[in-house]
Amino acid sequence: MENISEIREQAEDQLEFRLTEIDREIFDLVNELKISHKLEKPHLLKSLKKEKAQILTILTERKRVK
């Protein structure tokens, strides 16, 4: 997980690419949870969701400025 200031420095296309990566990772973790009913690293799900929210917030802020 990156610091919010590091996320703000990235270009929009990098953020959108990272967003697709995060979605895929969340999807994989949720599927693992449904299949095995437990996760090896449950904290990853929370941190990925938080990072996704931060990226979406930054993208929304940038669109409002334009």
Backbone as JSON, one array per atom type, in Angstrom:
{
  "sequence": "MENISEIREQAEDQLEFRLTEIDREIFDLVNELKISHKLEKPHLLKSLKKEKAQILTILTERKRVK",
  "N": [[0.84, -1.18, 0.0], [0.47, 2.19, -0.78], [1.58, 5.46, 0.21], [-0.6, 8.27, 0.63], [0.29, 10.66, -0.5], [2.12, 9.73, -2.35], [0.43, 8.43, -4.08], [-1.02, 10.57, -5.1], [0.88, 11.8, -6.72], [1.06, 10.25, -8.98], [0.24, 9.61, -12.45], [-2.94, 9.84, -14.2], [-3.5, 7.6, -15.85], [-1.84, 5.66, -14.77], [-2.99, 5.4, -12.25], [-5.53, 4.43, -12.92], [-4.8, 1.98, -14.02], [-3.69, 0.75, -11.78], [-5.98, 0.61, -10.26], [-7.48, -1.32, -11.64], [-5.83, -3.51, -11.15], [-6.08, -3.72, -8.36], [-8.82, -4.29, -8.15], [-8.85, -6.84, -9.28], [-7.23, -8.25, -7.44], [-8.79, -8.02, -5.12], [-11.05, -9.42, -5.97], [-9.92, -12.0, -6.26], [-9.2, -12.53, -3.58], [-11.7, -12.49, -2.3], [-12.94, -14.64, -3.57], [-11.26, -16.7, -2.67], [-11.88, -16.58, 0.03], [-14.58, -17.33, -0.03], [-14.37, -19.96, -0.93], [-12.58, -21.36, 0.83], [-13.32, -20.41, 3.3], [-11.68, -18.95, 4.92], [-8.93, -16.67, 5.21], [-5.46, -16.38, 4.47], [-4.11, -14.02, 4.91], [-5.93, -11.84, 6.17], [-5.93, -9.09, 6.54], [-5.15, -7.93, 4.19], [-7.33, -7.62, 2.5], [-8.8, -5.5, 3.63], [-6.89, -3.42, 3.47], [-6.54, -3.23, 0.7], [-9.08, -2.41, -0.13], [-9.15, 0.07, 1.08], [-7.05, 1.41, -0.23], [-8.12, 1.41, -2.8], [-10.34, 3.09, -2.45], [-9.01, 5.48, -1.86], [-7.69, 5.99, -4.29], [-9.88, 6.26, -6.03], [-11.03, 8.53, -4.92], [-9.06, 10.48, -5.41], [-9.02, 10.46, -8.23], [-11.61, 11.39, -8.72], [-11.44, 13.95, -7.6], [-9.62, 15.13, -9.35], [-11.09, 15.12, -11.73], [-13.1, 16.9, -11.14], [-11.75, 19.29, -10.96], [-11.01, 19.83, -13.55]],
  "CA": [[0.0, 0.0, 0.0], [1.25, 3.4, -0.93], [1.2, 6.65, 0.94], [-1.54, 9.08, -0.15], [1.04, 11.64, -1.28], [2.7, 9.0, -3.48], [-0.67, 8.16, -5.01], [-1.37, 11.84, -5.74], [1.91, 12.14, -7.69], [0.96, 9.39, -10.16], [-0.62, 10.05, -13.54], [-4.27, 9.22, -14.19], [-3.49, 6.27, -16.45], [-1.23, 4.76, -13.79], [-3.98, 5.17, -11.2], [-6.57, 3.57, -13.46], [-4.22, 0.65, -14.14], [-3.6, 0.21, -10.41], [-7.35, 0.33, -9.85], [-7.85, -2.63, -12.19], [-5.07, -4.52, -10.4], [-6.7, -3.86, -7.04], [-10.09, -5.0, -8.33], [-8.54, -8.25, -9.51], [-6.75, -8.8, -6.18], [-9.95, -8.13, -4.23], [-11.84, -10.52, -6.5], [-9.25, -13.25, -5.9], [-9.3, -12.73, -2.13], [-13.09, -12.82, -1.96], [-13.16, -16.02, -4.01], [-10.55, -17.57, -1.73], [-12.67, -16.57, 1.26], [-15.8, -18.12, -0.24], [-14.03, -21.37, -1.11], [-11.95, -21.98, 2.01], [-13.91, -19.8, 4.5], [-10.67, -18.24, 5.71], [-7.85, -16.06, 4.43], [-4.16, -16.42, 5.14], [-3.8, -12.65, 5.31], [-7.2, -11.11, 6.06], [-5.72, -7.65, 6.55], [-4.95, -7.46, 2.82], [-8.62, -7.21, 1.94], [-9.11, -4.16, 4.15], [-5.95, -2.43, 2.94], [-6.82, -3.05, -0.72], [-10.29, -1.6, -0.24], [-8.79, 1.44, 1.47], [-6.27, 1.98, -1.32], [-9.06, 1.64, -3.91], [-11.11, 4.28, -2.11], [-8.13, 6.64, -1.99], [-7.47, 6.24, -5.71], [-11.13, 6.78, -6.59], [-11.18, 9.9, -4.42], [-8.12, 11.34, -6.14], [-9.5, 10.58, -9.61], [-12.79, 12.25, -8.69], [-10.97, 15.32, -7.36], [-9.0, 15.62, -10.58], [-12.13, 15.35, -12.73], [-13.84, 18.1, -10.74], [-10.9, 20.46, -11.21], [-10.97, 20.09, -15.0]],
  "C": [[0.88, 1.24, 0.0], [0.71, 4.52, -0.05], [0.31, 7.51, 0.05], [-0.81, 10.11, -0.99], [1.7, 10.99, -2.49], [1.63, 8.71, -4.53], [-1.02, 9.43, -5.78], [-0.37, 12.22, -6.84], [1.78, 11.35, -8.99], [0.0, 9.98, -11.19], [-1.94, 9.28, -13.51], [-4.26, 7.81, -14.77], [-2.84, 5.24, -15.53], [-2.23, 4.41, -12.69], [-5.08, 4.24, -11.68], [-6.07, 2.14, -13.63], [-4.13, -0.01, -12.77], [-4.98, -0.16, -9.88], [-7.82, -1.02, -10.39], [-7.1, -3.76, -11.5], [-5.7, -4.78, -9.04], [-8.01, -4.62, -7.14], [-9.86, -6.49, -8.51], [-8.08, -8.92, -8.2], [-7.9, -8.99, -5.19], [-10.83, -9.3, -4.67], [-11.24, -11.87, -6.11], [-9.37, -13.55, -4.41], [-10.71, -13.13, -1.7], [-13.42, -14.24, -2.39], [-12.47, -17.02, -3.09], [-11.33, -17.69, -0.42], [-13.92, -17.43, 1.12], [-15.5, -19.61, -0.35], [-13.54, -22.0, 0.19], [-12.5, -21.46, 3.34], [-12.88, -19.2, 5.45], [-9.61, -17.69, 4.76], [-6.55, -16.18, 5.21], [-3.79, -15.04, 5.69], [-5.05, -11.79, 5.18], [-7.04, -9.59, 6.03], [-5.53, -7.08, 5.14], [-6.25, -6.96, 2.2], [-8.98, -5.79, 2.37], [-8.18, -3.11, 3.55], [-6.16, -2.19, 1.45], [-8.05, -2.19, -0.94], [-10.0, -0.14, 0.1], [-8.01, 2.13, 0.35], [-7.17, 2.29, -2.53], [-9.86, 2.91, -3.67], [-10.27, 5.55, -2.27], [-7.92, 7.0, -3.46], [-8.72, 6.82, -6.36], [-11.37, 8.22, -6.15], [-10.29, 10.86, -5.19], [-8.57, 11.53, -7.58], [-10.72, 11.49, -9.7], [-12.4, 13.71, -8.48], [-10.39, 15.91, -8.63], [-10.04, 15.92, -11.65], [-12.92, 16.6, -12.41], [-13.06, 19.37, -11.04], [-10.93, 20.83, -12.68], [-12.16, 20.79, -15.5]]
}
